[in-house]
Amino acid sequence: MIVQLPTQKIPIQEIQVDKRIKLFIKREDLIHPEISGNKYWKLFLNINNYIAGKHTKPYIITFGGAFSNHIAAVSAVGKQTGIPTLGIIRGEELKDKWRENPTLVFAKKNGMNLQFVSREEYRHKEKLTEFLQSGFPEALIVPEGGTNNEAVEGIKMMLNDETKDFDYLCTAVGTGGTISGISKFCEENQKVMGFKVVMDNSLEETINKLTPKRNFSLIDSSFGGYGKIKDENIRFINDFKMNYGIPLEPIYTGKMMQKVFEMIEKGYFPENSTILCFHTGGLQGIEGANLLLEKQNRNLII
């Protein structure tokens, strides 16, 4: 097992922002200190089913960028299970600079081997995957962001009796796995809202392949592009932590919550609506973000 199913209850906290609606956040970031948020559930069945296969030469291979939450989570899984891991990292220029990157340092400490490839090679992950599978025939190759059918099934565990009565279910969207799972397994009357943090026009097609339902809508919350952090994002995240005691990272949940606040202010949600946002973790990324912000002489995320 990755770990046993969590015995503690994942808290749902109310965020008091407007008397006309009720806003809550489900703290999936608290599920595990290193395998955080939605990454926990996206990997849960992938890893456990793989372990059940009792491979003679177990190996886990996956893909990600320099600050990838997924890379960090898979490396932690490898350390916990004792299965060797390999991370294919986008950007050859990082080969001699990985020691300056807290995510990659963390992955290395967990025993993950890192292989740096050019951005051109990385764009052709299908060919790269075929090559890796031929070289490591018994390896589990997990796609970037962990999104596949087993991940979608795992996301089902983020939903329970406590989530059934909300009108809206909100999640940040990167590769589409989390929103696909929420869409597939939520109640028929619930509306699912995905907050896109990447400008990817193929996302809707990807989600449609992973879930039979068409109960979701996608909202642009990229704020200039994936990984871009504006001063207004930093202000919102810091104010949110000061006001509600909840840390947010600047790539996924931080941008989603900022967009939700904007939509509430503009009256998007009908009066008396109940909204549940999923905190998908990734707080490890704050350290890397602050390193970049410090180099730019900008305010840091607290």
N, C-alpha and C positions, 0 to 999 in steps of 0.2 A: 504493500500500500504506500501511497505518498505519505499519508498520515491517516489516522482514523478519522472518520467523519467527526466534525467538531461537536463537542458535548456542550459547549457554551452557546447561548442564544445570541444570534447576531442582532445587535440593537438597532431599532428604528427610532431616530431622533426627530422631533418636530423642529422646524425652522420657522420662527415667527417673523413673517415679512409683510403680510397683507391680511387684514381681517376678512376679506371677501373669499379667500381660498385657504386651504390647509396644505402646507408643504412639509414633506418629511424626507429624510435621507437614510438609506439603509447602509450601515457601516460595514460593508464587505471588506474594507481595508483592515479590519481588526481580526479577520479569520485566522491569519498566520503571520508571524513577524517577517518572513522572507518570501513565502509563496503567497503573494498578496492579491486580494480582491478576486476579480473575475478570472485572473490567471490560475488561481487555485482550482476553480471549477472546470476551466477549459482543459487543464492538464489531468484532472482527476481520473476520468475514464481512459484517456489515452495511456497514461502510465500504468494504471492498475490492470487494464486488459493486457498490456504488453508484458507486465511481470507475470501474469497468470499463464502466459505462453511458455514460460520456463525456457528461455533461449539459452543456449550454451555460451554464446558470446554476446551478451547484452550490450547495447550501445545506444545512446540517444543523440540525434543530430538535429539541429534547428538553425533558424536564420534570424537576423535582427540587425538593427542599427546600433550605433555606438552607445546610446543611452537606453536601450530597449528594456522595458520592464519584463518582457517575455524571456529575454536572454538571462536576466537576473534570476527569474523564477525557475527556469529549467536548470540552471546551475545549482540552485538550492535543492531541487528535487534530486539531482545527481548525487550531491553530497549526502542527502538523507537516505537514499536507497542504496548507495554504493555502486550505482551504475555509471560508467564513464560517459562523459558528455563532450560534444563538439559544437561550438558555435561558429556559424559562417557569418562573418561580420562585414557589413557593407562599408567599403572605403579602404583601399590599399594604403592610403596615406596614414592610417592609424596604426600600422604595423609597428612603427618605432615610437609611437606616442601613447600606447594604451595605458601606460603607467600614470598618465595624467588624467585618466578617465575613471571616476569612482565606480561606475557600473561594471566596466571591464575588469577593474582590479578586484571587485567583489566576486565576479564570475571566476576569475583565475584562482582566488583564494578557496573557492568551492571545488576546485579541481577541474574546471572546464578548460578544454583545449580550445584555442581560438585560431581561426583561419581567416585571414583578411583577403577579400576579393575586390576587384574593381567594380565600380558602379554599373558598368556595362555587363559584366558577368552576372552581377546580382540581379539585373533585370530579367535575366533568362534563367530563373530559378528552376523551371521545369527540367531543362537540360542538366543543370547542376544536380538536381535531385536524382535523376536517372544515373548520372555518373557516380554519385555517392552510394546509391543503392546497390550498384554493381560491385563497388569496392567493399561495402559493408552490408552483405546480404541479410544479416540478422538484425540490423539496426532499425530502431524506430525513428523515422524521419518526420518530425513535426513541422508543419508549415509556419511561415512567419506569422507571429501573433497568436499561434496555436489554433487557428480557425480551421476546423474540419467537422465532419458529422459527429464524431465523438465529443468534440468540444461543445457543440450545440446541445447534445444530450446532457452533458454535465451542467450546463447553465440552468437546466431545469431545477437544480437544487438551490438556486438563489430565490426561487419562488416557494411560498408555503401558505399556510392558512392566514398568516398576518398580512400577506401582500394581495389577497384576493379582493379586498373591498375598495381598493384605490381606483379612481377613474382613469388616471394617467400613470404610466410606467415610463421612466426616462433613463436613458443610458447614453454615455459617450460612445461614438462609433469610430473604430479605426479600421479593422479588417472585416468587421461585420458578424463575427461569431456570437458575440454577446447579445446583440439585438435580435439575431435569428433565434436564439434559444428562448429569450423572453417572449418574442412574438409567437413562437410555436407552442409554448406551454402556458401562456397566461389565460385568464378567463375570457370567454367570448365577448363580453361587454367592455373589456378594457381596451384603451387606446395606448399604443406603444409609440414613443417618440425617441428617435435616434438623433443625437447631436454630433454631426460629422466634424471631426477635427482634421480631416484630410480632404483635399480637393480631388476626389476620385469619382468620376462620373459612372464608373462600373459598379459602384457599391450596391446600388439597388438590384442590379442583375445578380450579383453574388448572393445577396440576402434572399432573393426569390428562389434561388437554387437550394437554399438551406432550410427554408420553412415554407410550408404550403399555404400559410395564412397571408393575407394582404391587409393586416390591421395596423401597419406601421406607417409613420411618416418620417422623412429625413429633413433635418434643419441644419443649415450651415452655421457652424460655430467654430470655424477654423481661425478666425481673427487674423487673416493674412496668410495662412498656410500652416501645414503641419510642422510642429516644433517651433513656430514663431511665437515669441513672447513679447507682448506689447506692455507699455507702462500701465495701461488700464487693467490688464490681466493681473499684474503684480499687486496693484492697489486693491482690486477686488478680493484676491486670495488672502492678503494680509488682513483686510477688514473682516472677512468672513471668519478667519481664525480668532480674531479679537472678539467678535460679537457672539460667536457660537461655540468656540473652543474646538473646532474641527479643522484639521489641516487638509489642504487641497494641493495637488500637484498641478503644474501649469499647462500640461499637454492635453489631458483628458477631462477629469472630473472638474477641475477648476474652470475650464472654458464652458463646460456644460452648465454648471451652476450659474455662471455669469449670464449666459444666454437665457436660462430659465427666469432669473431675476428680471431681465429686460422684458421678457414676454409677459410676466406678471404685471410689471409696471405699465405696459401698453394695453392691458386688459384682454390678453389673448384667451385666458382660461375663463370659462363661465363661473359666475358666482357660486360659491359652495363646492367648487371642485376640490377633489382630494388628489394630490400629486405625490408620487413616490419616486425619488431619484436614487439610483444605485451608485454608491461610492465604490469605484472599481480599483481602488488601491493605487499602486505605483508611486508611493511616497518616496521610494529610493531615488527617484528622478530629481528630487528637489536639490540635492547636493550638486549634481552635475549642472543643473540649470543655473544655480548660484555661481558656479565657477565661470560660466560663460557671461553672466550678468556682471560679475566683478571685473572681468576683463574689459567690459564695455563701460565701466564706471557708472553703472546703473543701480537702482535700489534692488535689494535682495529680498527673497521670499523668506518670511520668518517661520 
